[in-house]
Amino acid sequence: MAGAPSVCPTFVYEDAKAAIRTLKDAFGFTEVAVYEGPDGSVVHAELAYGNGRVMLGSRKNEGVFARAMAGGGPSGVYVVVEDVDAHHARAVREGVEILMPPTDQDYGSRDYMARDAEGNVWSFGTYAPGAGD
């Protein structure tokens, strides 16, 4: 599977459609696929950023994964971006809660941190794990 990401964070949201809007409008993700159930809930969605992807769905879905995630709390994801300040400005314009403004880190990265409407923490920065391997 050359080119396909080998790790895809997966989330469940009370309002998956609002989460998709935030990922697209505030964080610059591209919608790859959204599959809805008969009741309009999001059964499965995939959004891409660079060569990475996240998957998400509505919390009320059924199945093994939904049961396993039933008591799950917020998660954290780190996303590599080229221009942290421009990315941050976009998130601010869209009203996303900013936990840490763009900050230069001791290890050479420039990062900022935000929280989505359901408590997940999204970090965006220039550090690219494994890039020098």
C-alpha positions as CSV (number, residue, x, y, z in Angstrom):
1,M,0.0,0.0,0.0
2,A,2.6,2.5,-1.1
3,G,1.4,6.1,-0.3
4,A,-1.4,5.1,2.0
5,P,-1.0,6.2,5.6
6,S,-0.3,3.3,8.0
7,V,-1.8,5.1,11.0
8,C,-5.2,6.7,11.0
9,P,-6.5,8.2,14.2
10,T,-10.2,7.4,14.7
11,F,-12.8,9.4,16.6
12,V,-16.4,9.3,17.6
13,Y,-18.4,12.5,17.9
14,E,-21.8,13.4,19.3
15,D,-22.1,15.8,16.3
16,A,-19.9,14.2,13.6
17,K,-21.2,16.6,10.9
18,A,-20.0,19.6,13.0
19,A,-16.6,17.9,13.5
20,I,-16.3,17.4,9.8
21,R,-17.0,21.1,9.2
22,T,-14.4,22.1,11.8
23,L,-11.7,19.8,10.3
24,K,-12.4,21.2,6.9
25,D,-13.0,24.9,7.6
26,A,-10.7,25.5,10.5
27,F,-8.0,22.9,10.1
28,G,-7.8,22.6,6.3
29,F,-8.6,18.9,6.0
30,T,-10.1,17.6,2.8
31,E,-13.2,15.4,2.8
32,V,-12.4,12.1,1.2
33,A,-15.6,10.1,2.1
34,V,-18.7,10.5,4.2
35,Y,-21.2,7.7,4.6
36,E,-24.5,8.4,6.4
37,G,-26.9,6.1,7.9
38,P,-30.7,6.2,7.3
39,D,-31.1,8.5,10.3
40,G,-28.5,11.0,8.9
41,S,-25.8,10.0,11.4
42,V,-22.3,9.6,10.1
43,V,-21.5,5.9,9.9
44,H,-18.0,6.5,8.6
45,A,-16.0,9.5,7.3
46,E,-12.4,10.0,6.2
47,L,-10.6,13.3,6.0
48,A,-7.1,13.9,4.7
49,Y,-4.4,16.3,5.5
50,G,-1.1,15.9,3.5
51,N,-0.5,12.1,3.4
52,G,-2.4,11.5,6.6
53,R,-6.0,10.7,7.3
54,V,-8.4,10.6,10.2
55,M,-11.6,8.6,10.4
56,L,-14.6,9.5,12.4
57,G,-18.3,8.7,12.9
58,S,-21.3,9.5,15.1
59,R,-21.1,8.2,18.6
60,K,-24.5,6.7,18.4
61,N,-23.5,4.1,15.8
62,E,-23.6,0.4,16.7
63,G,-21.0,-2.3,16.5
64,V,-17.9,-3.5,18.2
65,F,-15.9,-0.2,17.7
66,A,-18.8,1.9,18.9
67,R,-19.2,-0.2,22.1
68,A,-15.4,-0.1,22.7
69,M,-15.4,3.7,22.3
70,A,-18.6,4.3,24.3
71,G,-16.7,5.6,27.4
72,G,-13.8,7.0,25.5
73,G,-12.7,10.5,26.3
74,P,-10.9,13.1,24.3
75,S,-7.9,12.2,22.2
76,G,-4.9,14.1,21.0
77,V,-3.5,14.2,17.4
78,Y,-0.4,15.9,16.0
79,V,-0.5,17.2,12.4
80,V,2.5,18.4,10.5
81,V,1.9,21.8,8.8
82,E,4.2,24.0,6.7
83,D,3.0,27.4,7.9
84,V,2.0,27.2,11.6
85,D,1.1,30.9,11.9
86,A,-1.2,30.9,8.8
87,H,-2.8,27.6,10.0
88,H,-3.4,29.1,13.4
89,A,-4.9,32.3,11.9
90,R,-7.4,30.1,10.0
91,A,-8.4,28.2,13.1
92,V,-8.9,31.5,15.0
93,R,-11.0,32.9,12.2
94,E,-13.3,29.9,12.5
95,G,-13.7,30.3,16.2
96,V,-11.7,27.2,17.4
97,E,-10.6,27.2,21.0
98,I,-6.8,27.8,21.1
99,L,-5.0,26.2,24.0
100,M,-1.5,27.4,23.0
101,P,-0.6,30.1,20.4
102,P,2.2,29.4,17.9
103,T,5.2,28.8,20.0
104,D,8.8,28.0,19.1
105,Q,9.9,24.8,20.9
106,D,13.3,23.9,22.3
107,Y,13.5,21.0,19.9
108,G,13.2,23.2,16.8
109,S,9.5,22.9,16.0
110,R,6.9,25.7,15.9
111,D,3.6,24.5,17.3
112,Y,0.2,25.6,18.4
113,M,-2.6,23.6,20.1
114,A,-6.4,23.8,19.8
115,R,-9.4,21.9,21.2
116,D,-12.4,20.9,19.0
117,A,-15.9,21.3,20.2
118,E,-16.0,17.8,21.8
119,G,-12.7,18.1,23.7
120,N,-10.2,16.5,21.3
121,V,-6.8,18.3,21.3
122,W,-5.3,19.0,18.0
123,S,-1.6,20.1,17.8
124,F,-0.2,21.5,14.6
125,G,3.5,22.1,14.0
126,T,6.6,21.9,11.9
127,Y,8.2,18.9,13.6
128,A,7.9,15.9,11.2
129,P,8.5,12.6,13.2
130,G,10.7,10.3,11.2
131,A,11.6,12.8,8.5
132,G,15.3,12.4,9.2
133,D,15.3,8.6,9.3
